[in-house]
């Protein structure tokens, strides 16, 4: 393996591990919803009246609902972890498993219409839907980088194979 191949593999590995850890942490933050929203209420400035009012209504709703809702949050965290596990294939063989990266990119794009449509149905403020959309926008950046590096790696591997034949 030449230096370029090693460099591409290392870059892919670092970015995929970062993405997997971020995805897992993102999911796990759903589990302590009551505590998380209460913390947000305490740190958001009082002068942000619209955001404060929304967060306080969310906090009240969380404290009034039963544990069945939180069971759904647990499953949300589980889904994030399962999706993160999918990316192990990219760590093992990036070229063969580029489809996992593309799957992740499609999921990031799908967040946008889903957040706006379901946000409207659920009465979520537009500014909060934009926060939800930011996960897709931010998530696609490392995946785009990884996909580019996988394509370059694939090209480099092809050249290495040609050089060994001749």
C-alpha positions, 0 to 999 in steps of 0.5 A: 500500500502506498502512502496515499492509500494509507492516508485516505484510509486513515481519513475515512476511519477518523471521520466515520468514527467521529460520525458514529460517536456523534450519532450515538450521542445524539440518540442517547440525548433523547433518553433524559428528555425531562432533565435536558429540557429543564436544563435548556429552560435554565440556560436560555436567556429570559429575554428570548421570550418566544424560545423560553415560552416554547421550552417551558411548554415542552417541559410541562408536557414532558412532566405531565405525560406517562412513561410510555412516551419515554419508552419511545425515546428509548427506542429513538436512542436505540435506532441511532445506535443501530444506524451507527453500527451500520457504519462498521462496514465502512471501517472494514471495507470502505470501497465495498461499503460506500453504499452505507455512506450514501444511505447516511447521506440520503437519510440526512437529506430526508430529515429536511422534508420530514422535519417540515411536514411533521413539524407542521402536523405537530405544531412545532415552531419553524425555528425549532424545525430548523434546529431539527434540519441542522442535524441533516445539514451538519451530518451530511458534511462528514459523509460527503467528505468520506464519500469523496475519500472513498472514491479517491481510495478506489481510484488509488487502489485501481492504479496500484493493481494496474502497477502490479500487473505491469 
